[in-house]
């Protein structure tokens, strides 16, 4: 029997946002891979699951998965949705699609648009997390909507400055969505020009609506 890698999206953080199929896959896993927080939340000590923590050593994680696939399916937990900036990208480069089973999850981006009551089918989605989007993705156009991932450097104070430098008006609507799904969740609706009146938020979702 050929074993598979089951990539399970675990949503934005709160366990209530995980789909049932992912919950079942995680609970029944003999081998479970995930971030430190995910493993602390979901691993089953009673089930005797073998685990591996996803950290900076991605080649080491892939080597562990290779070895364990000889005997068992391997369940890999990724935050949000597997298709949006997750380990699935590395797995897809190393394994065929037939070797993978992907269970979708609710991404933080998806939840941010829901919290702001905005449809996102026409939105441009970019990432400032460890990278800078190409300028053409940030140029101002009336009616344009951009949702973005952020990090410590590019945050709720610095990114509005980037957008205004690209021609976006100061009165452009800005949604700041931090700690999504948790009890201390923060949703702020302001403008690019007023963003610095609030505390700085890092590793959050920002949405601008032109």
C-alpha positions as CSV (number, residue, x, y, z in Angstrom):
1,X,0.0,0.0,0.0
2,X,1.4,3.4,-1.0
3,X,1.1,5.9,1.8
4,X,0.1,9.6,1.4
5,X,0.9,13.0,2.8
6,X,-2.4,14.5,4.1
7,X,-2.0,18.3,4.2
8,X,-4.6,19.6,6.6
9,X,-5.4,23.3,6.8
10,X,-6.1,24.2,10.5
11,X,-7.5,27.6,9.9
12,X,-6.5,31.0,11.5
13,X,-5.9,29.7,15.0
14,X,-9.1,29.0,16.9
15,X,-10.0,25.3,16.7
16,X,-13.6,26.2,16.0
17,X,-12.5,27.3,12.5
18,X,-11.1,23.8,11.5
19,X,-13.3,21.8,9.1
20,X,-14.4,18.4,10.3
21,X,-12.4,16.4,7.7
22,X,-9.2,18.0,9.0
23,X,-10.1,17.3,12.6
24,X,-10.6,13.7,11.8
25,X,-7.4,13.4,9.9
26,X,-5.4,14.9,12.7
27,X,-7.1,12.8,15.4
28,X,-6.5,9.6,13.5
29,X,-2.9,10.3,12.4
30,X,-0.1,8.0,13.4
31,X,2.5,10.5,12.2
32,X,1.8,14.2,12.7
33,X,3.8,17.2,11.5
34,X,3.1,20.8,12.3
35,X,4.3,24.0,13.9
36,X,5.0,24.1,17.7
37,X,1.7,25.8,18.5
38,X,-0.3,23.4,16.3
39,X,1.2,20.3,17.8
40,X,0.6,21.6,21.4
41,X,-3.0,22.1,20.5
42,X,-3.8,19.0,18.5
43,X,-1.5,16.1,19.0
44,X,-2.9,13.2,20.9
45,X,-0.7,11.8,23.6
46,X,-3.1,8.9,24.2
47,X,-2.9,7.9,20.5
48,X,0.9,7.7,20.7
49,X,1.4,9.8,17.7
50,X,4.9,10.3,16.3
51,X,5.5,14.0,15.7
52,X,7.8,16.4,14.0
53,X,7.9,20.2,14.5
54,X,8.1,22.4,11.5
55,X,10.7,25.1,12.1
56,X,13.5,26.6,9.9
57,X,14.9,23.2,8.8
58,X,12.5,22.4,6.0
59,X,14.8,19.9,4.4
60,X,14.9,18.1,7.7
61,X,11.1,18.0,7.8
62,X,11.0,16.6,4.3
63,X,13.5,14.0,5.2
64,X,11.4,13.0,8.2
65,X,8.3,12.7,6.0
66,X,10.2,10.6,3.5
67,X,11.2,8.1,6.1
68,X,7.7,7.9,7.8
69,X,5.9,7.4,4.5
70,X,7.5,3.9,4.2
71,X,5.2,2.7,7.0
72,X,2.3,5.2,7.4
73,X,0.4,8.2,6.0
74,X,1.8,11.5,7.3
75,X,-0.6,14.3,8.3
76,X,1.0,17.7,7.9
77,X,-0.8,20.6,9.7
78,X,-0.5,24.0,8.1
79,X,-2.1,27.2,9.4
80,X,-4.8,28.9,7.3
81,X,-5.5,27.3,4.0
82,X,-2.8,25.0,2.5
83,X,-3.0,26.7,-0.9
84,X,-2.0,30.1,0.5
85,X,1.7,30.5,1.5
86,X,2.2,27.2,3.3
87,X,4.4,24.2,3.3
88,X,2.3,22.8,0.5
89,X,4.5,24.7,-1.9
90,X,7.6,22.8,-0.8
91,X,5.7,19.5,-0.7
92,X,4.4,20.0,-4.2
93,X,7.9,20.6,-5.5
94,X,9.1,17.3,-4.0
95,X,6.1,15.0,-4.5
96,X,3.6,14.3,-7.2
97,X,0.0,15.5,-6.8
98,X,-1.0,11.8,-6.5
99,X,1.1,11.5,-3.4
100,X,-0.8,14.4,-1.7
101,X,-4.2,14.8,-0.3
102,X,-5.1,18.4,0.6
103,X,-7.8,19.4,3.0
104,X,-8.6,23.1,2.7
105,X,-8.9,25.4,5.6
106,X,-10.0,29.0,6.4
107,X,-7.2,31.4,5.7
108,X,-6.6,34.5,7.8
109,X,-7.1,36.5,4.6
110,X,-10.5,35.0,4.0
111,X,-11.5,35.6,7.6
112,X,-10.3,39.2,7.4
113,X,-12.5,40.0,4.4
114,X,-15.4,38.3,6.2
115,X,-14.9,40.4,9.3
116,X,-14.9,43.6,7.1
117,X,-18.0,42.3,5.3
118,X,-16.2,42.6,2.0
119,X,-16.4,40.2,-1.0
120,X,-13.0,39.3,-2.2
121,X,-13.5,37.9,-5.7
122,X,-12.0,41.0,-7.3
123,X,-9.4,41.7,-4.7
124,X,-5.6,41.6,-5.3
125,X,-3.9,39.5,-2.7
126,X,-0.3,40.2,-1.9
127,X,2.3,39.5,0.8
128,X,4.6,41.8,2.6
129,X,5.7,38.9,4.9
130,X,9.4,38.6,4.2
131,X,9.1,40.1,0.8
132,X,7.9,43.2,-1.1
133,X,5.2,42.9,-3.8
134,X,6.0,44.1,-7.3
135,X,5.1,47.8,-7.7
136,X,2.4,47.1,-10.4
137,X,0.5,45.2,-7.8
138,X,0.4,48.3,-5.5
139,X,-0.4,51.1,-8.0
140,X,-3.5,53.0,-7.2
141,X,-6.7,52.5,-9.3
142,X,-10.1,53.7,-8.2
143,X,-12.2,50.9,-6.8
144,X,-9.2,48.6,-6.4
145,X,-9.1,46.3,-3.4
146,X,-5.8,44.9,-2.0
147,X,-5.5,42.4,0.9
148,X,-2.1,41.7,2.3
149,X,-0.1,39.7,4.7
150,X,2.3,41.7,6.9
151,X,5.4,41.1,9.1
152,X,7.3,43.1,11.7
153,X,8.9,45.5,9.3
154,X,6.0,46.0,7.0
155,X,3.1,46.6,9.4
156,X,0.0,48.8,10.0
157,X,2.2,51.9,10.2
158,X,4.7,51.4,7.4
159,X,2.5,49.8,4.7
160,X,0.1,52.8,4.5
161,X,3.1,55.0,3.8
162,X,4.0,52.6,0.9
163,X,0.5,52.8,-0.5
164,X,0.3,56.6,-0.3
165,X,3.7,56.9,-2.0
166,X,2.2,54.8,-4.8
167,X,-0.6,57.3,-5.3
168,X,-3.3,56.1,-3.0
169,X,-5.3,59.0,-1.4
170,X,-4.9,59.5,2.4
171,X,-8.7,59.0,2.8
172,X,-8.5,55.4,1.3
173,X,-10.3,53.0,3.5
174,X,-8.0,50.7,5.5
175,X,-9.0,47.6,7.5
176,X,-6.6,46.3,10.2
177,X,-7.3,42.7,11.2
178,X,-5.1,41.3,14.0
179,X,-5.2,38.1,16.1
180,X,-8.1,36.8,14.0
181,X,-10.3,34.2,15.6
182,X,-8.8,34.6,19.0
183,X,-10.4,36.2,22.1
184,X,-8.2,39.3,21.8
185,X,-9.1,39.8,18.1
186,X,-8.7,43.4,16.8
187,X,-10.7,44.8,13.8
188,X,-10.1,48.5,13.1
189,X,-11.6,50.3,10.1
190,X,-9.7,53.6,9.4
191,X,-7.9,55.2,6.5
192,X,-4.4,55.2,5.2
193,X,-3.8,58.7,6.5
194,X,-5.1,57.9,10.0
195,X,-3.4,54.5,10.5
196,X,-0.7,55.9,12.7
197,X,-3.2,57.2,15.3
198,X,-3.6,53.5,16.3
199,X,-0.9,51.3,17.8
200,X,1.3,49.4,15.4
201,X,0.0,45.9,14.4
202,X,2.4,43.4,13.0
203,X,1.9,39.9,11.4
204,X,-1.7,40.8,10.7
205,X,-4.0,41.3,7.7
206,X,-4.5,44.7,6.1
207,X,-7.1,45.5,3.5
208,X,-7.2,48.7,1.4
209,X,-10.3,49.7,-0.5
210,X,-9.8,52.3,-3.2
